[in-house]
Amino acid sequence: MKFYGAEEIRTFRPYTIGSQGSVKAATAKAAERVKKAGAWTAQQILGKRYPIGCVALEVTQRCNLDCTLCYLSENSESVKDIPLQEIFARIDAIKDHYGPGTDVQVTGGDPTLRDEAELIQIVKRIKSMGMNPTLMTNGLKASRALIEKLLAVGLKDIAFHVDLTQERKPHKTEVELNKVRKMYIERVRGLPIHIIFNTTVFAGNFHEIPALIQFFAENSDIVQFASFQLQADTGRGELRKRDTIIDADTVWAKIEEGAGVKLPYDSIQIGHKDCNRYSVSLTSDGKLFPMLENPEFITDFMDASEGLVLDRTNKIGFAKNLGKWMIQNPKLATRGVTKLAIPKVMKMLPSLIKSKGKMGKLTFFVHNFMDATQLDCDRIDSCSFMVMTDEGPISMCMHNAKRDDFILKTIEVKTDEGVKTWNPTVGMYAVAAATAPASAHD
């Protein structure tokens, strides 16, 4: 295991793709990085099926909470929101690098602190590029009215971040915070949107993970995705070194304890095995029924379904596209129905009868963030989670380690009046002189 040194972190630059605008080229570049890092397996989808997992688009550095674990820097609150033209340029760059279908996280800080009209334009721009916008928020300002406006221009997912690190008074446990989660669930009930809950895991809530899993399972008619982000020593939070009890194995064990079943995560690999764990289950009557129990079939399906679009917010389109694929791949489809689907339905039958046929889907994801001074070279180089900067995409963990380098510097912005220099600390433009292009980490 080799770690980036302080000087290597300081000089590390964002990536370039080379032949931009080509998803094939971006996917090949991802495969090259993953193979070089020794993370290539039959179950790997980064570089095989997708050029990237997701890309964060930070539209503000401001936040209306002061979490004890925070990836922002001490200087974030003093930075003004970058101009809308620069946000648009970064959206265009995401499309150029990774192509249509890319999942784009509209984040910050909290993006709802951005001017509402601009936030709507940002989501609209992402959707117009054929990409999938997700709103990452603590929910304090994400009213139903705002969510409906964002839905109207293409918002696909909303991720509510709720946990004890946010010190939401008077709630002192994660179970008590379920009142907040339930409020957010009711806020979006009936809306055609994919609902995610994010939880930062630290010593103070580690023991409550099973109870959280039970809550998500009981509310899987609305909640489809539960993401757990492990504590890392980075940013401005007062909590620093991770407790030794917390790692990917122990957190996953707690998730399985709450689920009451084994949740296989080896069938699909996204980037480095030490970074991400992913598992999907069907739900009925509050019970979980894992879907990724046959890694051989999952691998064959992934290899045979490149280009297949399954929009989770469009049930009719989902069914049509899947049906068309099954007709085109009869042998594999038959294998899936007879070996997986029918046995799964039979196992679920008692719960389906009890719940009058109600069934949901709940995905679990663990993201193991790294400390700012302990950046594993292989994990950085096979990263599936990028942040888009003015220079290009860079690994989220690397970005967190050198955030001030990106948020405090002046940047050149293309405006209707020409290229101008934006100073983020004062929030003002000055006419910019031409400069040489920045070097890139390839």
N, C-alpha and C positions, 0 to 999 in steps of 0.2 A: 504494500500500500504506500503510495507516494502522495504527499500533500504539496499544494502550491505554497511557495514561500512568500514573504511580505512583498519583496520586489516583483515577483512574478504576478502577484495579485494587482499591484499598482500599475503594471504595464499591460495587463490583460485587456484586450480590446474586444468589442462585439464581433460577431461572425458576419461573413458575407457568403453568398451562395455561389457566385460566379455567374452562371447562366440564369439570371433572375427571371421570374415570370413563368418558370417551368416547374410544375409540381414534381415531375419525374426527376429533374435535376436536384431539387431540394430533398427528395426522398433518398436519392442515391448518396447525397452528401451526409444525411443523417445515418445511413447504413455504414458509411465509411467511418464516421465518428464512433458508432456503437461497436463495430468490429475492432477498431483500434483500441478501444477501452476494454475489450474482452467480454463484452456484455451481450454478444450475439448468440441467440439460441433459437430453436425451432418455434418457441412461443413468443419470440420478440416481434412486436408490431411496429416499433419505431424504426423507420428505415426500410420496412418491408411493406406495411400497409399505409402508414401515415408518415409525412415528413416531420411532424411535431405533435406533441400531446395537446398543448394549449399555449397561448401567448398572452401575457399580461400587458394591458394598456393603461398606464397610470395617468389619470386625467387631473389629479390634484394630489398634493402632498398633505393636505389638511385633513384633520379628523375631529369628530365631536366626542370621542372617548379618549381616555388616557390609560391604556392597558398596561398591566404589569409585564406582559410579554408583547413587544412591538417591534416589527422589522423596520419601521421608519427611523430616521436619524434625529439627533437633537436639533438639527437645522431645518427639519421638514416644515415646521409650522411657520418659519420665517420666509418660506419660498412661495412666490405668487404662482397662480395657475398659468401654465404655459398657454400660448395663444391657440385658438381653435384651428388656425391654419396649420400649426405644427402637429396638432392631434390628428388632423386629416392626413398630413404627410406620413405620419407613423402608421395610420390605418392602411394607407396605400402601400407602405413598405411591407407590412405583414402580408398583404395580398401578393406582392411581388415575390416575397421570399417563400411563402408556403401555399399559396393558391386558394381557390374557393373551398369552402367546407371547413376552414380553420376555425377552431373554437377560440374566441377572443374574450378575455376577461376584462371588463371595464371596471377598473379598480383605482386605488389610491394608496393612502388615505381613504376617505369615504367619498365615492363619486357623487353621492347625492348632495354634497356641499358645493358642487359645481353649479353654475347658473343652469336652471332647469331647461331653458330653451336650448342652450348649448349641449346639455346632456342628451336631449332628444335628438339633436342633429348628429351627435357622435354615434349613437346607436343606429340611427337611420343610415349613416355612411357605411358602417360595418356591414349591415344587412344588404345594402345596395351593391357591395362588393362580393356578395355570395357567401359571406362568412357568418358565423353563429355568435351573436353577442350575448354575454352573460353579465348581469349586474352583480358585483360583489359589494355587499353592504352590511353594516351592523343593524340596519332596519329602522333606526331612529327617525329618519326623514323619508323613508321609502313608503309613502302612503299608497293606498290602493289607487287613488286618482293618478299619482305619478306612474305607478306600475302599468296602469291601463294605457296611459299616453305612450309609454315605452313599448308596450305590446303592439300598439297600433303602427309603430314604425319598424317592428321586427325583432324586439327582444325575445330571446329564446329561453333563457334560464335566469333564475334569480337565486343567489347564494346568500343566505342569512348567516352571519357570523355571531354566535351567541355562546359565551362561556364565562367562567369565573374570573378569568384574567381581566375582564372588562370592568369588574367591580360595580356591577349594576345593583345599586341599593334598592330595597333592603335584602335582596336575595343572597343567601350565604352558601347555597349548595347548587349543584347542577339540577337536582330534582326540583328545587324551588324555581330555578330558571326555566323549567318547562312551562311555567305560566307565560313567560315572554315568548317562548317558541310557539305555544298554542295560540297566542294572540296573533303572531305572524302567519300561522297556518290559516286561521280564520280570515285574515286580511286578504289572502290570495285565493280562498276557496272559490271554485267555479271558474277561475281564469285558466285559459289554455297555455300554461307555462310549466316548465320543469323546475321543481323545487329542491334546493340543496341546503343542507345545514352544515356549517363548518364549526369545528371544535378544536381549540388548541389544547393539547394534552400536557399537563405538568403534574407535579407531585400532589397538588391540592385537589385535583379532580380525577386522577388516575383510577381510584377505587370506584368511581361512579360511572365508568364507561358501560358496564353491563346494564345499569338502569337506563342510560341514554339509548342503548340499542333497543331495549324493550319499548321505550317511548316512540322511537322512530318506526318500529314494526307495527305498533298499534295505530300509528297515523300514516301508514304507507299508502292510504288512498290519496294523500296529498304530497307527502314527502317521498321523493324517489332516490335521493342520493345523500349519504352521510359521509362527510370527509373529516378525517382526524389528522391534525398537523402537529407533529411532535416538537416540543420545546427546543429552541436553539439559542445559543448565545450570540445574539446579533441585535442590531438596532438600539433603541433608546430605553427599552423596558428595564425595570428594576430587578427582575429575575434574570439570572445569568446562567450559571452552569446547570446542566440538566441533571436531575436526580438519577442515580444509577439504576433505579428500578424501571426507568422508562427507556424502552427501545422498541424496535419494530416487532420483535417477537412477543414481548410482554403485552404490548398494546393490542396486537392481533389476538392474543389469548383472551384478553378481557372482552374483546368484541365477540369472539366465539362463545364465551361464557354467557353473555347477554342474549346471543342468538339461540343458544341451546342446541346448536349443531356445528359441525365442522364446516368452515367456509374455505374451500380451495382457492388459492391465489396463484398457483403455479401454472394454470392453463393459459394465462395471458401475461406477458411481461411488457411493461412500458418503460423503456429506458433501462436504467441500472437496477438490479434486483435489490440493492440496499436503499434505494430511494423511494420506490413505490410498491404498494400492494393493492390489489384490486379484485373484488369478487362481487358477483351478482346473484341475487336470490329472488324468487317469486314469493309472494306473501298471500296468506289467506287466514282469516280468523286470528290475526296476531302472530301466526307461526311463519317460520322461514323455511324455504325449500331451495337449496343451492342449485344453480344452473350450470356451473363450470366444473362438473365432476368428471368429465370425460376429456382430458387434455388432447388426446389423439384426434377426436372429432373436432374440437375447437380449432386446433391447428389446421386441419384439412379445410374447415369452413373458412377460416381467415384467408388461407391461400387461394381459395376458389371464389371469394366474394369481393375481390378488389373492385372498387368503383360502385359497389352496392350502397345506395343511400337509404338509411332507415331512420326517418325523422320521428323521434320519440314524441313530439308534440302534435303529430298528424297521424292519427290512428288509421284512417282510411288509406293515406299514401303509404304508410308503413306496411299495411297488409298487401296492397297492390304490388309494391316493389319486391317484397319477400316472396309473394306468390309467383311473380314473373321469374325470379331467380330460381325458385324450386322447379319450375317447368323446364328451365334451361339446364338444371343440374339434377336430373331425376334420381340418380344413384345415391348421391350424397344427401339429397333431400329425404329420400326414403329411409336411409340409415338414421338420419336425425329424428324422423317421426317415430320409427319403430324402436330404436334403441334409447332415445332420450325423451321425446315428448310424451308418448303414451305411458311409459313407466312413471314419469313425473306426475302426470295427471292422475293416475291411479293412486299414487302416494298422497296426493293432495286431496283426493276425493272426500274424505270425511270432513276436512276443514272447509272445502268448497260447499258442501251440503249445509254445514252449520252456518256459513256466512251467506247462504243463498246465492252462491255463484260469484261472490265478490273476490277479486284477485288484484293484487298490485305487484309492483317490482321495486326492490330496494337494493341499491348499489352501495357497497362499502369501499372506501378508499383511504389508505394511509400514506401520508407524505412525510418522509423522514428528512426534515431540513437539517442542514449542516451548520455548525458554528462558523462564525466569520473567519476565525483563525485556523480552522481545521477543514480546509476544503480539499477533499479527495480528488486527485487529478482525473481518475477514471470516471468518477461520478459526475464531475463537472463536464467532462468531454462527451458524455453520453446523455446529457440532460434532455428531458422531454418537456420542460417547463421554462419558457423564455420570457424575458421582459423586452419590449421593444423600446429602444432608445433612439436619439437623433442620429446615432451612428449605425444602428442595426440591432439585431437581437442578441441578448446575452443571457446566460443561465441565471435564474432567479437567485440562487444561493450566492453566485459571484456578484450579482447586482447588489444584494443586501450587504455584502462585505465592503463595497466601495460606492455606496449610494451617493454620498456627497460629491463624488467626482462627476456624477451625471446631473444631479439636481441643482448644484450651485454654479455650474459653468454657464457662460453666455452661449447662446446657440443662434445659428443663422436660420431665419424663417423666411420662406417665400410668401410674400404678400402681394396684393393687387398693385402696390406701388413699387414693387421690386423686392430684392433681398434685403432684409433688415436684421440687425443684431438685437436679440432679446436678452435683457438682464433679469434673471428670475428673482434676484433679491430685492429689486426695486419695482419690478413689473413695468418696465418701460422699454421702448424701442429706441434704437439709434441707427442711422443709415450705415450699413455694413460694407466694408470693402471685400473684394474677392479674396478667398483664402484657399489654400491647397486642401484637397480632400483628406479626411482622417485615415490613418492606417487601420487595417482590420485584422482581426484574429481569424485565420482561415482554418 
